[in-house]
Amino acid sequence: MSQRPHLLLVEDEPAIRTPLVRYLERDGYRVTACGDAAAAREALAGFAFHAAILDIMLPGEDGLSLARSIREGSDLPILFLSARAEDVDRIIGLEMGADDYLTKPFNPRELTARLKAILRRSHHEPATEKPRDTCYRFAGFTLDPDRQALSRGDEPIALTGGDYALLLAMVERAGRPLSREQLLDLTKGREADPFDRAVDNAVMRLRRKLGAQGAEIIRTVHGTGYSFAARVEKD
């Protein structure tokens, strides 16, 4: 399976976005491209990324606000693009938590060189969420992310690393239909093969561990994938 770095590109100008996607894909990256912050938030909720390239000047919510939101809950590397070259803008971007800043117009080769440096520093792994104290409760179960543990009342339920990653990805996106590609990306950081049964097998195992309620908690969404249907509470 491919392990190409997955990039989030947020750029509202198609004349920049489209050729940049082609260039990055030719250079070996996977790219999810968005035209505004709202679409970017949807993408961030559904996929695991290695780095984000954010235009600062976006319609509606700007790139600085989006970066601030990302940085509050994730260590995702961020590279800003901006048409403004003033030092103060560069400083603000870096103070927001960006890892690098590139002014337009730019040479795509310089962009990829900077990306490679960012990915080396982040060890080329999908970004992880920051530690949290939240426990998730659903249908009589408790999922504790800090201990990576699942229990029903006082009874612990053994989970493999893959079981835990899949369950957490679904619990955090309860009610949202998730494709097999998204679930593979969120749990393994790789692209899905159209005939890959890994997710189906993993869901089957997880349903068994959830017992008689398993098929009701994790529902099949025909033509899409799966959805976590149980009501989730945090504490």
Long-range contacts (C-beta under 8 A, 24 or more apart in sequence): 1-188, 1-190, 1-191, 1-193, 1-196, 2-30, 2-190, 2-191, 3-189, 3-190, 4-28, 4-29, 4-30, 4-191, 5-29, 5-30, 5-50, 5-51, 5-115, 5-119, 5-124, 6-30, 6-31, 6-32, 6-47, 6-48, 6-49, 6-50, 6-126, 6-185, 6-189, 7-31, 7-32, 7-49, 7-50, 7-51, 7-52, 7-53, 7-115, 8-32, 8-34, 8-40, 8-43, 8-44, 8-47, 8-49, 8-51, 8-52, 8-53, 9-33, 9-34, 9-52, 9-53, 10-34, 10-35, 10-36, 10-37, 10-39, 10-40, 10-52, 10-53, 10-54, 10-55, 10-58, 10-63, 10-66, 11-35, 11-53, 11-55, 11-81, 12-36, 12-55, 12-57, 12-58, 12-59, 13-55, 16-55, 16-104, 20-108, 20-111, 23-108, 23-112, 24-108, 24-112, 27-112, 29-115, 30-191, 35-59, 36-60, 36-61, 37-61, 37-62, 37-63, 37-65, 37-66, 40-66, 41-66, 41-69, 44-70, 45-173, 45-176, 46-173, 46-176, 46-178, 46-182, 46-186, 47-182, 47-185, 47-186, 48-126, 48-127, 48-185, 48-186, 48-189, 49-76, 49-126, 49-127, 50-77, 50-119, 50-122, 50-124, 50-125, 50-126, 50-127, 50-189, 51-76, 51-77, 51-78, 51-79, 51-99, 51-115, 51-118, 51-119, 51-122, 51-127, 52-76, 52-77, 52-78, 52-79, 53-78, 53-79, 53-81, 53-111, 53-115, 54-78, 54-79, 54-80, 54-81, 54-98, 55-80, 55-81, 55-82, 56-80, 56-81, 56-82, 56-84, 56-89, 56-93, 57-82, 57-83, 57-84, 64-92, 64-93, 64-96, 67-93, 67-96, 67-97, 67-98, 68-96, 68-97, 70-97, 71-96, 71-97, 73-129, 73-130, 74-127, 74-128, 74-129, 74-130, 75-122, 75-127, 75-128, 75-130, 76-127, 77-118, 77-119, 77-121, 77-122, 77-127, 79-111, 79-114, 79-115, 79-118, 81-106, 125-189, 126-189, 134-234, 134-235, 135-234, 135-235, 136-171, 136-172, 136-232, 136-233, 136-234, 137-232, 137-233, 137-234, 137-235, 138-171, 138-174, 138-217, 138-228, 138-230, 138-231, 138-232, 138-233, 139-210, 139-213, 139-217, 139-230, 139-231, 140-213, 141-210, 143-167, 143-168, 143-171, 150-209, 152-211, 157-209, 158-209, 159-209, 162-187, 162-202, 163-202, 163-205, 163-206, 163-209, 166-199, 166-202, 166-203, 166-206, 167-206, 170-218, 170-226, 170-227, 170-228, 171-228, 171-232, 173-228, 174-228, 174-229, 174-230, 174-231, 174-232, 175-227, 175-228, 175-229, 176-227, 176-228, 177-221, 177-224, 177-225, 177-226, 177-227, 178-224, 178-225, 178-226, 178-227, 179-224, 179-225, 180-225, 182-225, 183-225, 183-226, 199-225, 199-226
